[in-house]
Amino acid sequence: MMQALSKHLFYPLWDLKDRSHRLQEWKQLEEQQWWPQQRVLCEQWKRLQAMLEYASHHSPFYREVFATSGVKPQNVKTEADLQRLPVTTKQDIRNQLDRFISDEYDKSALISAKTGGSTGVSLSLFFDEACQERRNAAQLLADRWSGWDLGIKKAAIWGNPPVPTTLKQKLRHHLLDRVIYLDTMNMNDHSMAEFVERWRAEQPGAVFGHAHSIYLFARYLKKHQITDCRPKGIVATSMMLLNHERTLINEAFGCEVTNRYGCEEVA
């Protein structure tokens, strides 16, 4: 009952309250994933050309790139044409960050983020609200592939879980997020035993979390022969799963694990 209310009532109402288009974007993605390949390719190329045109007019960095390369956006018709443009590097972005940002936006009003720094140095990124909504919609789409759905309660195996303090945060936690947490910063037999008891009481339908930490919890379940933690989906992230970890997780939960590859730069 609560799952259906969350998906069909609380999610739409919360988007309406926030004036967000996240669910609209998600529904479009749900439809577009079934398009024929040729239609997808045509749409990709259409959006790429629009992006090139926009960048040439509103990004100081790309305005200079087009001017010096002799390439005009309207003349980019094929992949070969696109390859005439110089490759933009992370160093370019670090050295000239402000010149990448559109002159139609105030940098201070944008949403900021950083990459994980897997190459040694993190990269600063900026998004407007529309972009952030599309990113969130894409995550909803990908998470549903695992077996989770909007409204299904989640068991999150993550570090430093947020603690709702304000009324708004508590309402969101109860009506939308619907998460129980196992804090990976305090992960031991006692905390995992308590988490199992909470799982039994609240019956989450999906697991989300740090890949290796999910493996550690799955190993605990196997060791203690606990067989009643049965989610519909599992999403592991932050690092690749090793084959033996994947096998044990699948066995412990009776469910195939999905390894999510996230990238701050694009999704």
MIDOSE-1310 file (N, C-alpha, C; in nm, 2 decimals, decimal comma, always signed):
residues 267
mmqa	+0,08/-0,12/+0,00/+0,00/+0,00/+0,00/+0,09/+0,13/+0,00; +0,18/+0,13/+0,09/+0,27/+0,25/+0,10/+0,35/+0,26/-0,02; +0,40/+0,15/-0,08/+0,48/+0,16/-0,20/+0,40/+0,22/-0,31; +0,27/+0,18/-0,33/+0,19/+0,24/-0,44/+0,16/+0,39/-0,41
lskh	+0,13/+0,43/-0,29/+0,11/+0,57/-0,26/+0,24/+0,65/-0,28; +0,35/+0,60/-0,25/+0,48/+0,67/-0,27/+0,50/+0,69/-0,42; +0,48/+0,59/-0,50/+0,51/+0,60/-0,64/+0,41/+0,69/-0,71; +0,28/+0,67/-0,69/+0,17/+0,73/-0,77/+0,12/+0,86/-0,71
lfyp	+0,15/+0,88/-0,58/+0,10/+1,01/-0,52/+0,21/+1,10/-0,47; +0,29/+1,04/-0,38/+0,39/+1,13/-0,31/+0,50/+1,17/-0,41; +0,55/+1,09/-0,49/+0,66/+1,13/-0,59/+0,60/+1,24/-0,68; +0,49/+1,22/-0,74/+0,44/+1,33/-0,83/+0,41/+1,46/-0,75
lwdl	+0,35/+1,45/-0,63/+0,33/+1,57/-0,55/+0,45/+1,64/-0,51; +0,56/+1,57/-0,48/+0,68/+1,63/-0,44/+0,75/+1,70/-0,55; +0,74/+1,64/-0,67/+0,79/+1,71/-0,79/+0,71/+1,84/-0,82; +0,58/+1,83/-0,80/+0,49/+1,95/-0,82/+0,53/+2,06/-0,72
kdrs	+0,56/+2,02/-0,59/+0,59/+2,11/-0,49/+0,73/+2,18/-0,53; +0,82/+2,10/-0,58/+0,95/+2,16/-0,61/+0,96/+2,21/-0,75; +0,85/+2,21/-0,83/+0,84/+2,25/-0,96/+0,95/+2,18/-1,05; +0,96/+2,05/-1,02/+1,06/+1,97/-1,09/+1,00/+1,89/-1,20
hrlq	+1,08/+1,87/-1,31/+1,04/+1,79/-1,42/+1,11/+1,65/-1,43; +1,16/+1,61/-1,31/+1,23/+1,49/-1,30/+1,15/+1,37/-1,35; +1,03/+1,36/-1,30/+0,94/+1,24/-1,34/+0,90/+1,25/-1,49; +0,88/+1,37/-1,54/+0,85/+1,38/-1,68/+0,97/+1,33/-1,77
ewkq	+1,09/+1,38/-1,72/+1,21/+1,33/-1,79/+1,23/+1,18/-1,79; +1,20/+1,12/-1,67/+1,21/+0,98/-1,65/+1,12/+0,91/-1,74; +0,99/+0,95/-1,75/+0,89/+0,89/-1,84/+0,94/+0,89/-1,99; +1,00/+1,00/-2,03/+1,05/+1,01/-2,16/+1,16/+0,91/-2,19
leeq	+1,25/+0,90/-2,09/+1,36/+0,80/-2,10/+1,30/+0,66/-2,11; +1,20/+0,63/-2,03/+1,14/+0,50/-2,03/+1,08/+0,46/-2,17; +1,03/+0,56/-2,24/+0,98/+0,54/-2,37/+1,09/+0,53/-2,47; +1,19/+0,62/-2,46/+1,30/+0,63/-2,56/+1,39/+0,50/-2,56
qwwp	+1,39/+0,43/-2,45/+1,48/+0,32/-2,44/+1,43/+0,20/-2,54; +1,31/+0,21/-2,58/+1,25/+0,11/-2,67/+1,25/+0,16/-2,82; +1,30/+0,28/-2,84/+1,30/+0,33/-2,98/+1,39/+0,23/-3,07; +1,36/+0,22/-3,20/+1,45/+0,15/-3,29/+1,58/+0,22/-3,29
qqrv	+1,69/+0,14/-3,32/+1,82/+0,20/-3,32/+1,84/+0,32/-3,41; +1,78/+0,32/-3,53/+1,80/+0,43/-3,62/+1,74/+0,56/-3,57; +1,63/+0,54/-3,50/+1,56/+0,66/-3,44/+1,65/+0,72/-3,33; +1,71/+0,63/-3,25/+1,80/+0,68/-3,14/+1,92/+0,75/-3,20
lceq	+1,98/+0,69/-3,31/+2,10/+0,75/-3,37/+2,06/+0,89/-3,43; +1,95/+0,90/-3,49/+1,90/+1,03/-3,55/+1,89/+1,13/-3,44; +1,82/+1,09/-3,33/+1,80/+1,19/-3,22/+1,94/+1,23/-3,15; +2,03/+1,13/-3,14/+2,16/+1,17/-3,09/+2,23/+1,27/-3,17
wkrl	+2,22/+1,25/-3,31/+2,29/+1,34/-3,40/+2,23/+1,48/-3,39; +2,09/+1,48/-3,39/+2,02/+1,61/-3,38/+2,06/+1,69/-3,25; +2,07/+1,62/-3,14/+2,11/+1,68/-3,01/+2,25/+1,73/-3,02; +2,34/+1,65/-3,08/+2,48/+1,68/-3,09/+2,50/+1,81/-3,17
qaml	+2,43/+1,82/-3,28/+2,44/+1,94/-3,36/+2,39/+2,06/-3,29; +2,28/+2,05/-3,21/+2,22/+2,16/-3,13/+2,32/+2,20/-3,03; +2,39/+2,10/-2,96/+2,49/+2,13/-2,86/+2,61/+2,21/-2,92; +2,66/+2,17/-3,04/+2,77/+2,23/-3,10/+2,73/+2,38/-3,14
eyas	+2,61/+2,40/-3,19/+2,57/+2,53/-3,22/+2,56/+2,62/-3,10; +2,50/+2,56/-2,99/+2,49/+2,64/-2,87/+2,63/+2,68/-2,81; +2,72/+2,58/-2,81/+2,86/+2,60/-2,75/+2,93/+2,71/-2,83; +2,91/+2,71/-2,96/+2,98/+2,80/-3,05/+2,94/+2,95/-3,02
hhsp	+2,82/+2,96/-2,97/+2,76/+3,10/-2,95/+2,78/+3,14/-2,80; +2,78/+3,05/-2,71/+2,77/+3,08/-2,57/+2,88/+3,04/-2,48; +2,98/+2,96/-2,52/+3,09/+2,92/-2,44/+3,22/+2,99/-2,50; +3,28/+3,08/-2,42/+3,40/+3,14/-2,47/+3,51/+3,04/-2,52
fyre	+3,52/+2,93/-2,45/+3,62/+2,84/-2,48/+3,59/+2,78/-2,62; +3,47/+2,73/-2,64/+3,44/+2,66/-2,77/+3,42/+2,76/-2,88; +3,39/+2,89/-2,85/+3,38/+2,99/-2,95/+3,52/+3,00/-3,01; +3,62/+3,00/-2,93/+3,76/+3,01/-2,98/+3,80/+2,88/-3,05
vfat	+3,76/+2,77/-3,00/+3,79/+2,64/-3,07/+3,74/+2,64/-3,21; +3,61/+2,68/-3,23/+3,55/+2,68/-3,36/+3,62/+2,78/-3,45; +3,66/+2,89/-3,40/+3,72/+3,00/-3,48/+3,86/+2,95/-3,52; +3,94/+2,90/-3,44/+4,08/+2,86/-3,47/+4,08/+2,73/-3,55
sgvk	+3,98/+2,64/-3,54/+3,99/+2,52/-3,62/+3,93/+2,53/-3,76; +3,86/+2,64/-3,78/+3,80/+2,66/-3,91/+3,67/+2,58/-3,93; +3,62/+2,51/-3,83/+3,50/+2,43/-3,84/+3,38/+2,51/-3,79; +3,28/+2,50/-3,87/+3,15/+2,57/-3,84/+3,05/+2,46/-3,80
pqnv	+2,98/+2,49/-3,69/+2,88/+2,39/-3,64/+2,79/+2,34/-3,74; +2,74/+2,43/-3,82/+2,64/+2,39/-3,93/+2,70/+2,30/-4,03; +2,83/+2,29/-4,04/+2,90/+2,21/-4,14/+2,94/+2,07/-4,09; +2,91/+2,05/-3,96/+2,94/+1,91/-3,90/+2,83/+1,82/-3,93
ktea	+2,85/+1,74/-4,03/+2,74/+1,65/-4,08/+2,78/+1,50/-4,06; +2,90/+1,47/-4,03/+2,94/+1,33/-4,01/+3,04/+1,32/-3,90; +3,07/+1,20/-3,86/+3,17/+1,18/-3,75/+3,31/+1,23/-3,79; +3,34/+1,21/-3,92/+3,47/+1,26/-3,97/+3,48/+1,41/-3,95
dlqr	+3,37/+1,49/-3,98/+3,37/+1,63/-3,96/+3,39/+1,66/-3,81; +3,33/+1,59/-3,72/+3,35/+1,61/-3,58/+3,49/+1,59/-3,53; +3,56/+1,50/-3,60/+3,70/+1,47/-3,56/+3,80/+1,58/-3,60; +3,75/+1,67/-3,67/+3,84/+1,79/-3,71/+3,85/+1,88/-3,59
lpvt	+3,76/+1,87/-3,49/+3,77/+1,95/-3,37/+3,88/+1,89/-3,28; +3,96/+1,98/-3,21/+4,06/+1,92/-3,12/+3,99/+1,86/-3,00; +4,05/+1,76/-2,94/+4,00/+1,69/-2,82/+4,01/+1,78/-2,70; +3,91/+1,80/-2,63/+3,91/+1,88/-2,50/+3,96/+1,79/-2,39
tkqd	+4,06/+1,83/-2,32/+4,12/+1,75/-2,21/+4,07/+1,80/-2,07; +4,09/+1,72/-1,97/+4,06/+1,76/-1,83/+4,15/+1,88/-1,79; +4,27/+1,88/-1,84/+4,36/+1,99/-1,81/+4,30/+2,12/-1,87; +4,25/+2,11/-1,99/+4,18/+2,23/-2,05/+4,07/+2,29/-1,95
irnq	+3,99/+2,19/-1,90/+3,88/+2,24/-1,81/+3,94/+2,29/-1,68; +4,04/+2,23/-1,62/+4,10/+2,28/-1,50/+4,16/+2,42/-1,52; +4,22/+2,44/-1,63/+4,30/+2,57/-1,65/+4,20/+2,68/-1,70; +4,09/+2,65/-1,76/+4,00/+2,75/-1,81/+3,86/+2,73/-1,78
ldrf	+3,83/+2,68/-1,66/+3,70/+2,64/-1,62/+3,59/+2,74/-1,65; +3,61/+2,87/-1,61/+3,51/+2,97/-1,63/+3,48/+2,99/-1,78; +3,57/+2,97/-1,87/+3,55/+2,99/-2,01/+3,46/+2,88/-2,07; +3,44/+2,77/-2,00/+3,36/+2,67/-2,05/+3,21/+2,70/-2,02
isde	+3,18/+2,77/-1,92/+3,05/+2,80/-1,87/+2,98/+2,89/-1,96; +2,85/+2,86/-2,00/+2,77/+2,94/-2,09/+2,76/+3,09/-2,04; +2,76/+3,18/-2,13/+2,75/+3,32/-2,09/+2,60/+3,35/-2,05; +2,51/+3,26/-2,07/+2,37/+3,27/-2,03/+2,35/+3,24/-1,88
ydks	+2,45/+3,19/-1,81/+2,43/+3,15/-1,67/+2,53/+3,22/-1,58; +2,48/+3,24/-1,46/+2,57/+3,29/-1,35/+2,63/+3,17/-1,28; +2,76/+3,16/-1,28/+2,82/+3,04/-1,22/+2,78/+3,02/-1,07; +2,76/+3,13/-1,00/+2,72/+3,11/-0,86/+2,58/+3,05/-0,84
alis	+2,50/+3,06/-0,94/+2,36/+3,00/-0,93/+2,35/+2,86/-0,98; +2,47/+2,80/-1,03/+2,47/+2,67/-1,08/+2,49/+2,57/-0,96; +2,45/+2,44/-0,99/+2,48/+2,33/-0,89/+2,62/+2,28/-0,92; +2,70/+2,27/-0,82/+2,84/+2,23/-0,83/+2,86/+2,09/-0,79
aktg	+2,96/+2,02/-0,85/+3,00/+1,88/-0,81/+3,14/+1,86/-0,85; +3,20/+1,75/-0,80/+3,33/+1,71/-0,83/+3,34/+1,57/-0,86; +3,43/+1,53/-0,95/+3,45/+1,39/-0,99/+3,52/+1,32/-0,87; +3,53/+1,19/-0,87/+3,59/+1,12/-0,77/+3,74/+1,13/-0,76
gstg	+3,80/+1,18/-0,87/+3,95/+1,20/-0,87/+4,02/+1,07/-0,89; +3,97/+0,97/-0,96/+4,03/+0,84/-0,98/+4,16/+0,86/-1,06; +4,18/+0,97/-1,13/+4,30/+0,99/-1,21/+4,41/+1,06/-1,13; +4,37/+1,10/-1,00/+4,47/+1,17/-0,92/+4,42/+1,31/-0,88
vsls	+4,35/+1,37/-0,97/+4,30/+1,51/-0,94/+4,15/+1,52/-0,98; +4,07/+1,56/-0,89/+3,92/+1,57/-0,92/+3,90/+1,69/-1,01; +3,78/+1,68/-1,08/+3,74/+1,78/-1,17/+3,61/+1,85/-1,12; +3,61/+1,99/-1,13/+3,49/+2,06/-1,09/+3,39/+2,06/-1,20
lffd	+3,27/+2,05/-1,17/+3,16/+2,05/-1,27/+3,05/+2,14/-1,22; +2,97/+2,19/-1,32/+2,86/+2,28/-1,29/+2,74/+2,24/-1,37; +2,62/+2,24/-1,31/+2,49/+2,20/-1,38/+2,39/+2,30/-1,35; +2,29/+2,32/-1,44/+2,17/+2,39/-1,41/+2,07/+2,29/-1,36
eacq	+1,95/+2,35/-1,32/+1,85/+2,26/-1,26/+1,80/+2,16/-1,36; +1,78/+2,20/-1,49/+1,73/+2,11/-1,59/+1,82/+1,99/-1,61; +1,95/+2,02/-1,61/+2,05/+1,91/-1,63/+2,04/+1,82/-1,51; +2,04/+1,87/-1,39/+2,03/+1,79/-1,27/+1,91/+1,70/-1,27
errn	+1,79/+1,75/-1,32/+1,67/+1,67/-1,32/+1,69/+1,56/-1,42; +1,76/+1,58/-1,53/+1,78/+1,48/-1,63/+1,87/+1,37/-1,58; +1,97/+1,41/-1,50/+2,07/+1,32/-1,44/+1,99/+1,23/-1,34; +1,90/+1,29/-1,26/+1,83/+1,21/-1,16/+1,73/+1,12/-1,23
aaql	+1,67/+1,16/-1,34/+1,58/+1,08/-1,42/+1,65/+0,96/-1,48; +1,77/+0,98/-1,53/+1,85/+0,87/-1,58/+1,89/+0,77/-1,47; +1,91/+0,82/-1,35/+1,94/+0,72/-1,24/+1,82/+0,64/-1,21; +1,70/+0,70/-1,21/+1,58/+0,63/-1,18/+1,56/+0,52/-1,29
ladr	+1,58/+0,55/-1,41/+1,57/+0,45/-1,52/+1,67/+0,34/-1,50; +1,79/+0,37/-1,47/+1,89/+0,26/-1,45/+1,86/+0,18/-1,33; +1,82/+0,24/-1,22/+1,79/+0,16/-1,10/+1,67/+0,07/-1,12; +1,58/+0,11/-1,20/+1,46/+0,02/-1,23/+1,50/-0,10/-1,31
wsgw	+1,61/-0,09/-1,38/+1,66/-0,21/-1,45/+1,70/-0,32/-1,36; +1,74/-0,28/-1,24/+1,79/-0,38/-1,14/+1,68/-0,46/-1,07; +1,55/-0,41/-1,08/+1,44/-0,47/-1,02/+1,37/-0,38/-0,91; +1,44/-0,27/-0,88/+1,38/-0,17/-0,79/+1,27/-0,09/-0,87
dlgi	+1,18/-0,03/-0,80/+1,09/+0,06/-0,86/+1,06/+0,18/-0,77; +1,00/+0,29/-0,82/+0,97/+0,40/-0,74/+0,88/+0,35/-0,62; +0,91/+0,40/-0,50/+0,82/+0,36/-0,39/+0,87/+0,24/-0,31; +0,95/+0,16/-0,37/+1,00/+0,04/-0,30/+1,10/+0,08/-0,20
kkaa	+1,09/+0,03/-0,08/+1,18/+0,07/+0,03/+1,32/+0,01/+0,00; +1,42/+0,08/+0,04/+1,56/+0,04/+0,01/+1,64/+0,01/+0,13; +1,73/-0,08/+0,12/+1,83/-0,11/+0,23/+1,96/-0,05/+0,17; +2,01/+0,06/+0,23/+2,13/+0,12/+0,18/+2,25/+0,08/+0,27
iwgn	+2,35/+0,03/+0,20/+2,48/+0,00/+0,27/+2,58/+0,10/+0,23; +2,59/+0,20/+0,32/+2,66/+0,32/+0,28/+2,72/+0,39/+0,40; +2,82/+0,47/+0,38/+2,89/+0,54/+0,49/+2,83/+0,67/+0,52; +2,83/+0,71/+0,65/+2,78/+0,84/+0,70/+2,64/+0,86/+0,65
ppvp	+2,54/+0,78/+0,68/+2,40/+0,80/+0,63/+2,34/+0,93/+0,68; +2,26/+1,00/+0,60/+2,20/+1,12/+0,65/+2,10/+1,09/+0,75; +2,09/+1,19/+0,85/+1,99/+1,17/+0,95/+1,89/+1,29/+0,94; +1,77/+1,26/+0,90/+1,67/+1,37/+0,88/+1,64/+1,44/+1,02
ttlk	+1,65/+1,57/+1,01/+1,63/+1,65/+1,13/+1,51/+1,75/+1,12; +1,49/+1,81/+1,01/+1,38/+1,90/+0,99/+1,25/+1,82/+0,95; +1,14/+1,89/+0,97/+1,01/+1,83/+0,93/+1,01/+1,79/+0,79; +1,06/+1,87/+0,70/+1,06/+1,85/+0,56/+1,15/+1,72/+0,53
qklr	+1,26/+1,71/+0,59/+1,35/+1,60/+0,57/+1,29/+1,47/+0,62; +1,22/+1,48/+0,73/+1,15/+1,36/+0,79/+1,04/+1,31/+0,70; +0,96/+1,41/+0,65/+0,85/+1,37/+0,56/+0,91/+1,31/+0,43; +1,01/+1,37/+0,37/+1,07/+1,31/+0,25/+1,13/+1,17/+0,28
hhll	+1,19/+1,15/+0,39/+1,25/+1,02/+0,43/+1,14/+0,92/+0,44; +1,03/+0,95/+0,50/+0,92/+0,86/+0,52/+0,83/+0,83/+0,40; +0,81/+0,94/+0,32/+0,72/+0,92/+0,20/+0,79/+0,89/+0,07; +0,91/+0,94/+0,05/+0,98/+0,92/-0,08/+1,10/+0,83/-0,07
drvi	+1,20/+0,87/+0,01/+1,33/+0,80/+0,01/+1,31/+0,66/+0,07; +1,24/+0,65/+0,18/+1,21/+0,52/+0,24/+1,33/+0,42/+0,24; +1,43/+0,46/+0,32/+1,56/+0,39/+0,33/+1,59/+0,35/+0,47; +1,64/+0,23/+0,48/+1,71/+0,19/+0,61/+1,85/+0,17/+0,58
yldt	+1,94/+0,21/+0,68/+2,08/+0,22/+0,65/+2,16/+0,12/+0,74; +2,27/+0,07/+0,67/+2,37/+0,00/+0,74/+2,50/+0,09/+0,72; +2,54/+0,15/+0,82/+2,66/+0,25/+0,81/+2,79/+0,17/+0,79; +2,85/+0,19/+0,68/+2,97/+0,11/+0,65/+3,09/+0,17/+0,73
mnmn	+3,08/+0,28/+0,79/+3,18/+0,33/+0,88/+3,18/+0,26/+1,02; +3,07/+0,19/+1,04/+3,06/+0,12/+1,17/+3,00/-0,02/+1,14; +3,08/-0,10/+1,06/+3,03/-0,23/+1,01/+3,09/-0,34/+1,08; +3,02/-0,41/+1,17/+3,07/-0,52/+1,24/+2,96/-0,62/+1,27
dhsm	+2,98/-0,73/+1,34/+2,88/-0,83/+1,36/+2,76/-0,78/+1,43; +2,78/-0,69/+1,53/+2,67/-0,63/+1,61/+2,58/-0,54/+1,52; +2,65/-0,45/+1,44/+2,57/-0,36/+1,36/+2,50/-0,44/+1,25; +2,56/-0,54/+1,19/+2,49/-0,62/+1,09/+2,38/-0,70/+1,14
aefv	+2,39/-0,75/+1,27/+2,28/-0,82/+1,33/+2,16/-0,73/+1,35; +2,19/-0,61/+1,40/+2,08/-0,51/+1,42/+2,01/-0,48/+1,28; +2,10/-0,47/+1,18/+2,04/-0,44/+1,05/+1,95/-0,55/+0,99; +1,99/-0,67/+1,02/+1,91/-0,78/+0,98/+1,77/-0,78/+1,05
erwr	+1,77/-0,74/+1,18/+1,64/-0,73/+1,25/+1,56/-0,62/+1,20; +1,62/-0,51/+1,16/+1,55/-0,40/+1,11/+1,49/-0,44/+0,97; +1,57/-0,51/+0,89/+1,53/-0,56/+0,76/+1,40/-0,64/+0,78; +1,40/-0,73/+0,87/+1,29/-0,82/+0,90/+1,16/-0,74/+0,93
aeqp	+1,19/-0,63/+1,01/+1,07/-0,55/+1,05/+1,02/-0,46/+0,94; +1,10/-0,41/+0,85/+1,06/-0,31/+0,75/+1,06/-0,37/+0,61; +1,11/-0,49/+0,58/+1,10/-0,55/+0,46/+1,14/-0,47/+0,33; +1,26/-0,42/+0,33/+1,30/-0,34/+0,21/+1,30/-0,43/+0,08
gavf	+1,27/-0,37/-0,03/+1,27/-0,45/-0,15/+1,39/-0,44/-0,24; +1,49/-0,36/-0,21/+1,61/-0,35/-0,29/+1,72/-0,31/-0,20; +1,84/-0,34/-0,25/+1,97/-0,31/-0,18/+2,05/-0,21/-0,27; +2,10/-0,10/-0,21/+2,18/-0,01/-0,28/+2,31/+0,01/-0,19
ghah	+2,42/+0,02/-0,25/+2,54/+0,05/-0,17/+2,67/+0,03/-0,23; +2,77/+0,05/-0,15/+2,91/+0,03/-0,19/+2,94/-0,11/-0,22; +2,99/-0,14/-0,33/+3,01/-0,28/-0,38/+3,07/-0,38/-0,28; +3,19/-0,34/-0,23/+3,26/-0,43/-0,14/+3,18/-0,44/-0,01
siyl	+3,12/-0,34/+0,04/+3,04/-0,34/+0,16/+2,92/-0,43/+0,15; +2,86/-0,43/+0,03/+2,75/-0,53/+0,01/+2,80/-0,67/+0,02; +2,92/-0,69/-0,04/+2,98/-0,82/-0,03/+3,00/-0,86/+0,11; +3,05/-0,77/+0,20/+3,08/-0,80/+0,34/+2,95/-0,84/+0,41
fary	+2,84/-0,77/+0,38/+2,72/-0,80/+0,45/+2,66/-0,94/+0,40; +2,68/-0,96/+0,27/+2,64/-1,09/+0,21/+2,72/-1,20/+0,27; +2,84/-1,18/+0,30/+2,93/-1,28/+0,36/+2,88/-1,31/+0,50; +2,84/-1,21/+0,57/+2,78/-1,22/+0,71/+2,65/-1,31/+0,70
lkkh	+2,57/-1,28/+0,60/+2,44/-1,36/+0,59/+2,47/-1,50/+0,56; +2,57/-1,53/+0,48/+2,60/-1,67/+0,45/+2,66/-1,74/+0,57; +2,75/-1,67/+0,64/+2,81/-1,73/+0,76/+2,71/-1,77/+0,86; +2,61/-1,68/+0,88/+2,51/-1,71/+0,99/+2,38/-1,78/+0,93
qitd	+2,39/-1,82/+0,81/+2,28/-1,90/+0,74/+2,15/-1,82/+0,75; +2,16/-1,69/+0,72/+2,04/-1,61/+0,72/+1,99/-1,61/+0,58; +1,87/-1,65/+0,56/+1,81/-1,67/+0,42/+1,68/-1,59/+0,40; +1,64/-1,50/+0,49/+1,52/-1,43/+0,47/+1,54/-1,29/+0,43
crpk	+1,66/-1,25/+0,39/+1,68/-1,11/+0,33/+1,68/-1,13/+0,18; +1,56/-1,11/+0,12/+1,54/-1,14/-0,02/+1,49/-1,01/-0,09; +1,58/-0,93/-0,15/+1,53/-0,81/-0,22/+1,49/-0,85/-0,37; +1,43/-0,76/-0,43/+1,39/-0,77/-0,57/+1,51/-0,72/-0,66
giva	+1,59/-0,64/-0,61/+1,70/-0,59/-0,69/+1,82/-0,55/-0,60; +1,94/-0,55/-0,66/+2,06/-0,50/-0,58/+2,14/-0,42/-0,68; +2,18/-0,30/-0,63/+2,26/-0,21/-0,71/+2,39/-0,18/-0,63; +2,50/-0,23/-0,69/+2,63/-0,20/-0,62/+2,70/-0,10/-0,70
tsmm	+2,77/-0,01/-0,63/+2,84/+0,10/-0,70/+2,97/+0,14/-0,63; +3,04/+0,24/-0,68/+3,17/+0,29/-0,63/+3,29/+0,21/-0,67; +3,27/+0,09/-0,70/+3,39/+0,01/-0,75/+3,33/-0,12/-0,82; +3,42/-0,18/-0,90/+3,38/-0,30/-0,97/+3,37/-0,42/-0,88
llnh	+3,28/-0,50/-0,90/+3,27/-0,63/-0,82/+3,36/-0,73/-0,88; +3,43/-0,80/-0,80/+3,51/-0,91/-0,84/+3,42/-1,03/-0,86; +3,46/-1,13/-0,94/+3,37/-1,24/-0,97/+3,32/-1,32/-0,85; +3,42/-1,34/-0,75/+3,38/-1,42/-0,63/+3,28/-1,34/-0,55
ertl	+3,30/-1,20/-0,55/+3,20/-1,12/-0,47/+3,06/-1,12/-0,53; +3,06/-1,11/-0,66/+2,93/-1,12/-0,73/+2,86/-1,25/-0,70; +2,93/-1,36/-0,71/+2,87/-1,49/-0,69/+2,82/-1,50/-0,55; +2,89/-1,46/-0,45/+2,85/-1,47/-0,31/+2,73/-1,38/-0,29
inea	+2,73/-1,26/-0,34/+2,61/-1,17/-0,32/+2,49/-1,23/-0,38; +2,50/-1,28/-0,50/+2,38/-1,35/-0,57/+2,33/-1,46/-0,48; +2,42/-1,54/-0,43/+2,38/-1,66/-0,35/+2,31/-1,61/-0,22; +2,37/-1,51/-0,15/+2,32/-1,47/-0,02/+2,19/-1,41/-0,02
fgce	+2,16/-1,33/-0,13/+2,03/-1,26/-0,14/+1,93/-1,33/-0,23; +1,98/-1,43/-0,30/+1,89/-1,50/-0,40/+1,84/-1,40/-0,51; +1,93/-1,31/-0,55/+1,90/-1,21/-0,65/+2,02/-1,17/-0,72; +2,01/-1,14/-0,85/+2,12/-1,10/-0,93/+2,16/-0,95/-0,89
vtnr	+2,29/-0,93/-0,87/+2,34/-0,79/-0,84/+2,37/-0,72/-0,97; +2,33/-0,59/-0,97/+2,36/-0,50/-1,08/+2,48/-0,41/-1,04; +2,58/-0,40/-1,12/+2,70/-0,32/-1,09/+2,68/-0,19/-1,16; +2,65/-0,08/-1,09/+2,63/+0,05/-1,16/+2,76/+0,12/-1,18
ygce	+2,78/+0,16/-1,30/+2,90/+0,25/-1,33/+2,85/+0,39/-1,34; +2,89/+0,47/-1,25/+2,85/+0,61/-1,25/+2,96/+0,70/-1,29; +2,93/+0,81/-1,35/+3,03/+0,91/-1,40/+2,98/+1,05/-1,38; +3,04/+1,13/-1,29/+2,99/+1,26/-1,26/+2,98/+1,35/-1,39
eva	+3,07/+1,33/-1,48/+3,08/+1,41/-1,60/+2,96/+1,40/-1,69; +2,89/+1,29/-1,69/+2,79/+1,27/-1,78/+2,66/+1,22/-1,72; +2,66/+1,16/-1,60/+2,53/+1,10/-1,55/+2,54/+1,09/-1,40
